[in-house]
Amino acid sequence: MVYGPTGSGKSHTMFGCAKQPGIVYRALRDILDGGGGCSTGGESGEEEDAGFGVGLFVQVAVLEIYNEEIYDLLVGSGANTKGNAPKMTNLKCQVRNCDSQCEVKVKPTVTDIAHCCCPQLYVSSEMTNLKCRVRNCDSRREGNPTVTDIVHCYGPQFCVSVQVEIITRTVTYLKTNGYLVRLEVMGKKAKNATYISGNEAGKISREVAKVEKRRTVKSTLCNERSSRSHCMIILDVPSVGGRLMLVDMAGSENIEAAGQTGFDAKMQTAKINQGNTALKRVVESIANGDSHVPFRDSKLTMLLQDSFEDDKSKILMILCASPDPKELHKTVSTLEYGAKAKCIIRAAHASTPRDKISSEESSSMLNSRIVAMNQFIYKLQKENKQREKERNEAQNVLRLKEEELAQVRAKVRLLEGQGAAAKEEEINSKVAEKTKMLKSELQMMEEKMLRQQQELLALKRRLQEVELEKADARQPAQQDVIGGRLLARLSEMSAGGDQCMSMAMSMSMDLDAGDQPSVLDVKVIKEDTRQQQGQMWNHTSTAGSCTTVLEQEDVVRLSGFPEKAVLSTVFEEGDEESEEKDSGAEVEVCKEVVEEESYKVDRMGQPLAEPDRTNRIQNIFRLCGNYRELVKKQNAEESPAAKQQAFGDENKQPGEQQLPGDENIQQANQVFGDENKDPSAAWAAIETPMCDVKVADSPVSSQLSPIVCQAVDDAELTMPEELKSCTTDGEANELSKEREGLLDVYIKWESGSLIKGLKLLPTACLSDLRKLIEAHFEEAGSKQQHHQFTFLLLGDPSGAPVSREKEATVQISRLPNWNNQTNSYLACLRVAKKPATMEQQQLHQTPLSPLESKLNSLALHHHHAAAGALSPKVAAQMSPSYIRELRA
Ligand SMILES: Nc1ncnc2c1ncn2[C@@H]1O[C@H](COP(=O)(O)OP(=O)(O)OP(=O)(O)O)[C@@H](O)[C@H]1O
């Protein structure tokens, strides 16, 4: 038998080709003529038969096991067969798959064929375009199919025409060309199998070649002409009682690999594999010495049972393998199967009685078996040793690999450990460095906070001292103004928490500790107003630098701050110069940031721009301004003469206010004698050191200067003689009545100089007040055109200027109180524009004309003008005498 996967060459080995006859024909030749020649038989002519001699008489049967059914290929082949063929007996109905077998003895009728074959395939003349079902080819038959067409498309085993003609043709064909007959297995042989007999090898070979072509084949992906059945050629030599069974097995195949689709194809593959598997189990069972050998699992093994069981028989298994490397696994499987088959040791022929076997035969038989088994055992031991050796070598290699792997792992762990340690050290060093840096920053912050707290405590103590001093001075009004603001400032700082305090203090500390960390003392520099009239604000208090305008420096220590807190004022000359270049721009004031500008007027009447202060200096003013006010207040109290001289009469000529002795006071008189002069020069001139603290001048503090307040109070108490002379007793009474319920409004420049004190109705607004002030300016001098001003709403938190449009909507009651007096208000004016021409500047130099010299002549005219300019509500309630008094 030949065994192997599909396409490995089993059929080729068995039957060969024209040039290379297969085992079948070689066996026939060897048996019949002793090996004199070789031919495939079928295609050869008589010339080829010449090589075949005439020898033993043989009987040849050709069987096909297809779908686990045994068919006799000789029946209907046209060969000169003998035996029971051709018989339709046992023709199983293939249509209904029933067991009723047509009792067609010798000549089957059409009915028999129709019954046993496929009536539904009777397609009459409509067989046009029928696809070949036998060879699964695309060849189609058109028109009325012939029997050949039917056989071609449906195979000879099927009758496919329902028409009588076709059936007749089919029957005729079957009778002529033969038809397949299914055989049953009886015992260990096929029952009623036909055979061809003879002693001529060539003739028999040709018959076998014809029959071989009747095998069921099919084109698959693995083999173009794949056998779908097992083929058995049985040669019986009756003369010697021998038998040669040549088996061409169908190749085991994979359904998907073979591309088998459809139920029939899959069934074919399943049946093929079933026969191969059954044969394999039989071989294994025999090799294993099993008590039961499954011969009956397939028709193939049933027919081969004698060959396996008869100890006189010999089995030669030819393993076919494909040279294709892709089929290597199949080749290995085939070889394993062959190795298993080699282990088969057949027992003594059962049919031979043991008692009939002579002892010598038995002994030789046993010896041969022992030798065979010894050889087999030796071979197994040899293979076992070889495998054990290979296993030991593999184990050694494995052990070496494991050792290498362990070493590599150890190295990896070592590297990982070193890397981790190095990384940890690096992280620790970084953490330590960062911690150290943070600690140093924390320490600096704590020191800074401590300094700020000490500064705050010192300010509070200083405030208490100031309050006590003011209480002693019995001036509650001024005390309220100054102390209240300072107290409010400090309370605000305290209430604002650490954050606000820190912000406020940091503004000063930025200058002190930040910009001048090494300076511990306070340097107070008084401005030289005598020599630098035009730079009165250009006084500078710095620790590290001094400007040329410095006249003297007093270095004192701030009370309560033995080592800290330098409060300094820095005015930059460059800023001042640049500000002076900015002509004509209306200056806006933002009180929140204490951003203010003050216009100074020099002796030539030239308005000078206030230096633009940086924010931090302004913030210092916020902190220090009240100290400045305290100093001024104290100076005013200590120098009543100077105060009186300074504010005695604003309309007097500067030369009339001079007092001998004190140069500062003289300078102040010069300044306050002219209301257009900046009084801050006077503040600086008359101030005296307050305790051990002297703070630089501040325009903010000057706005609320207590000295100015006092001066106004004093001025209010004394009515000018000129006014008294202008009023009669009746008018005086009328005035006294009207003055009751009126509000006192004190008018002053933003720079600090007092202008006038007026009385207005509570319903009066800033526009009314403007008219009166403008009337006053007109009376003071028609050439004072530069007195364009805007009201500063100091009572408002913003302190912003009030536009002309809104003046009519702002009542004077919104103005801040004057010295905390309920019916007294302060109107602060800001110069709106500078004189544009030199002519106007010269006009400013002209001293003011005394009011009293023009009151009589202009009273009536101004009354009408002022009354007409006043708001109707105010004008209606004011008598002419009152208006005259206001003008005065
Ligand atoms: N030794 C060989 N020399 C030349 N051609 C060969 C040889 N063996 C096989 N063939 C060719 O290989 C093809 C398949 O061979 P074959 O049909 O005998 O395989 P198989 O094992 O019988 O397959 P299956 O089991 O499907 O029938 C055929 O065309 C055949 O001619």
The ligand as a MOL file (V3000), in Angstrom:
LIG
                    3D

  0  0  0     0  0            999 V3000
M  V30 BEGIN CTAB
M  V30 COUNTS 31 33 0 0 0
M  V30 BEGIN ATOM
M  V30 1 N 7.7300 10.7220 -8.9260 0
M  V30 2 C 6.9990 11.5560 -9.6680 0
M  V30 3 N 7.4740 11.9280 -10.8860 0
M  V30 4 C 6.7660 12.7210 -11.6630 0
M  V30 5 N 5.5650 13.2350 -11.3510 0
M  V30 6 C 5.0430 12.8710 -10.1810 0
M  V30 7 C 5.7300 12.0290 -9.2920 0
M  V30 8 N 4.9710 11.8640 -8.2120 0
M  V30 9 C 3.8430 12.5900 -8.4170 0
M  V30 10 N 3.8750 13.1750 -9.6110 0
M  V30 11 C 2.8420 14.0630 -10.1700 0
M  V30 12 O 2.2200 14.7010 -9.0930 0
M  V30 13 C 0.8520 14.8200 -9.3130 0
M  V30 14 C 0.1170 14.2320 -8.1310 0
M  V30 15 O 0.4460 12.9280 -8.0100 0
M  V30 16 P -0.6400 11.8830 -7.5580 0
M  V30 17 O -1.9200 12.1390 -8.1620 0
M  V30 18 O -0.0930 10.5640 -7.7410 0
M  V30 19 O -0.7600 12.2170 -6.0230 0
M  V30 20 P -1.6570 11.4040 -5.0200 0
M  V30 21 O -0.8450 11.1930 -3.8020 0
M  V30 22 O -2.2450 10.2720 -5.6020 0
M  V30 23 O -2.7680 12.4520 -4.6860 0
M  V30 24 P -4.2210 12.1000 -4.2160 0
M  V30 25 O -4.1090 11.4320 -2.9210 0
M  V30 26 O -4.9010 13.3760 -4.1310 0
M  V30 27 O -4.7760 11.2420 -5.2410 0
M  V30 28 C 0.5460 14.0660 -10.5280 0
M  V30 29 O 0.3450 14.9420 -11.6070 0
M  V30 30 C 1.7610 13.2910 -10.8010 0
M  V30 31 O 1.9850 13.1150 -12.1920 0
M  V30 END ATOM
M  V30 BEGIN BOND
M  V30 1 1 1 2
M  V30 2 1 2 3
M  V30 3 2 2 7
M  V30 4 2 3 4
M  V30 5 1 4 5
M  V30 6 2 5 6
M  V30 7 1 6 7
M  V30 8 1 6 10
M  V30 9 1 7 8
M  V30 10 2 8 9
M  V30 11 1 9 10
M  V30 12 1 10 11
M  V30 13 1 11 12
M  V30 14 1 11 30
M  V30 15 1 12 13
M  V30 16 1 13 14
M  V30 17 1 13 28
M  V30 18 1 14 15
M  V30 19 1 15 16
M  V30 20 2 16 17
M  V30 21 1 16 18
M  V30 22 1 16 19
M  V30 23 1 19 20
M  V30 24 2 20 21
M  V30 25 1 20 22
M  V30 26 1 20 23
M  V30 27 1 23 24
M  V30 28 2 24 25
M  V30 29 1 24 26
M  V30 30 1 24 27
M  V30 31 1 28 29
M  V30 32 1 28 30
M  V30 33 1 30 31
M  V30 END BOND
M  V30 END CTAB
M  END
